[in-house]
């Protein structure tokens, strides 16, 4: 699959000065594996848009504990209030400067 091909390249990412990674409208089967691969690139901007992550967003972001992110964009992931509570717990381990949660209509506050 395209995601598997993408993940197979993660070993060389440490040699690239990647500033931003954007994944949009893909089907994610294992968010923890994807998180590990993405965190190895140490991006400053991470846009994970319209991936239907829901509560899996928290397990993906656990791989970024201790990392500094200028921007985390979780737009359109159908997040709920419960998912957001999990994200807040994980976000405490991140050095997060900006968060985008647009198009998540189940978050009301």
Beta strands, then each sheet from edge to edge (+ up, - down):
strand 1: 20-24
strand 2: 45-49
strand 3: 68-69
strand 4: 71-73
strand 5: 95-96
strand 6: 99-100
sheet 1: 1+ 2+ 4+ 6+
sheet 2: 3+ 5+
end
